[in-house]
Amino acid sequence: VQLVESGGGLVQAGGSLRLSCSASGTIFAISTMGWYRQAPGKQRELVATISSTTVYADSVKGRFTISRDNAKNTVYLQMNRVKPEDTAVYYCSARIRRGLGPAWYDYWGQGTQVTVSS
């Protein structure tokens, strides 16, 4: 199973960016998908997750929107009104079942850099 992110880059404060992450490989089912980020010198932190409900970090509520396309095994993060403190490497994650067995596994993408200039 692979998760591949795209859409990162350089954006000015107040602007918008859309991240995408697609899962491929042997996938029977996907439950929760999410986005995390890690800024230099800081721990990785949750940005947003989506399953039957959505969860957002307080710092991004009202500015970021997570969505998914189950037919494409893809999760998106629409980032609006970005701030310099949003600068980080953004990672997607997915909880995946690979077959008929009961086991679920967590997978991570390689990360995509988002840099917000002031």
C-alpha positions as CSV (number, residue, x, y, z in Angstrom):
1,V,0.0,0.0,0.0
2,Q,1.3,3.5,-0.9
3,L,0.0,6.9,0.0
4,V,1.2,9.7,-2.3
5,E,0.6,13.3,-1.4
6,S,0.6,16.2,-3.8
7,G,-0.3,19.9,-3.9
8,G,2.3,21.4,-1.5
9,G,4.3,24.4,-2.3
10,L,4.9,28.1,-1.5
11,V,1.9,30.4,-0.8
12,Q,1.5,33.9,0.5
13,A,-0.2,34.5,3.8
14,G,-4.0,34.8,3.3
15,G,-3.9,32.6,0.2
16,S,-5.1,29.0,-0.5
17,L,-3.7,25.6,-1.2
18,R,-5.2,22.2,-1.8
19,L,-3.5,19.0,-0.8
20,S,-4.4,15.6,-2.2
21,C,-3.4,12.1,-1.0
22,S,-4.2,9.0,-2.9
23,A,-3.9,5.4,-1.6
24,S,-3.0,2.6,-3.9
25,G,-2.2,-1.1,-3.7
26,T,-4.0,-4.0,-2.1
27,I,-6.9,-2.2,-0.3
28,F,-10.0,-3.9,0.9
29,A,-11.3,-1.0,3.0
30,I,-10.3,2.3,4.4
31,S,-11.6,3.8,7.6
32,T,-10.2,7.0,8.9
33,M,-8.0,9.2,6.7
34,G,-6.3,12.2,7.9
35,W,-3.7,15.0,7.7
36,Y,-0.9,15.7,10.1
37,R,1.9,18.2,10.0
38,Q,5.3,18.7,11.5
39,A,7.1,22.0,11.7
40,P,10.9,22.2,12.2
41,G,11.8,21.5,15.8
42,K,8.2,20.4,16.7
43,Q,6.4,17.2,17.1
44,R,4.0,15.9,14.5
45,E,0.5,17.2,15.2
46,L,-3.0,16.4,14.0
47,V,-4.5,18.7,11.5
48,A,-7.8,17.0,10.5
49,T,-9.2,13.5,10.2
50,I,-12.3,12.2,8.4
51,S,-14.3,9.0,8.9
52,S,-18.0,9.2,9.5
53,T,-17.2,12.5,11.1
54,T,-14.6,15.1,10.8
55,V,-12.2,16.3,13.5
56,Y,-10.1,19.5,13.2
57,A,-7.3,21.0,15.3
58,D,-8.4,24.2,16.9
59,S,-5.7,26.1,15.0
60,V,-7.2,25.3,11.6
61,K,-10.9,25.3,12.4
62,G,-12.8,27.6,10.0
63,R,-9.9,27.8,7.6
64,F,-9.1,24.2,6.5
65,T,-11.6,21.6,5.2
66,I,-10.9,17.9,4.9
67,S,-12.8,15.8,2.4
68,R,-12.5,12.4,0.7
69,D,-13.5,10.6,-2.4
70,N,-14.0,7.0,-1.5
71,A,-14.2,5.8,-5.1
72,K,-10.7,7.2,-5.6
73,N,-9.3,6.3,-2.2
74,T,-8.3,9.9,-2.0
75,V,-8.3,12.5,0.8
76,Y,-8.1,16.3,0.3
77,L,-7.2,19.2,2.5
78,Q,-8.4,22.6,1.4
79,M,-6.3,25.2,3.1
80,N,-7.7,28.7,3.1
81,R,-6.5,31.9,4.8
82,V,-3.2,30.3,5.5
83,K,-0.8,31.8,8.0
84,P,3.0,31.6,8.3
85,E,2.5,29.3,11.3
86,D,0.9,26.7,9.0
87,T,4.4,26.2,7.5
88,A,5.2,22.5,7.9
89,V,5.6,19.2,6.2
90,Y,2.1,17.8,5.8
91,Y,1.6,14.0,6.0
92,C,-1.5,12.1,5.1
93,S,-2.5,8.9,6.9
94,A,-5.0,6.1,6.3
95,R,-6.2,3.2,8.3
96,I,-6.5,0.3,5.8
97,R,-7.7,-3.2,5.8
98,R,-6.0,-5.2,3.1
99,G,-8.2,-8.3,3.1
100,L,-11.1,-10.2,4.7
101,G,-9.2,-10.6,7.9
102,P,-10.0,-8.2,10.8
103,A,-6.6,-6.4,11.0
104,W,-6.3,-2.7,10.2
105,Y,-3.0,-1.0,9.6
106,D,-2.0,2.6,9.6
107,Y,-0.1,3.9,6.6
108,W,1.6,7.2,6.0
109,G,2.6,9.3,3.0
110,Q,6.1,10.6,2.4
111,G,5.0,14.2,3.2
112,T,4.7,17.4,1.2
113,Q,6.2,20.7,2.2
114,V,3.9,23.7,2.7
115,T,5.6,27.1,3.1
116,V,3.6,30.2,3.9
117,S,5.3,33.5,3.4
118,S,4.4,36.6,5.3
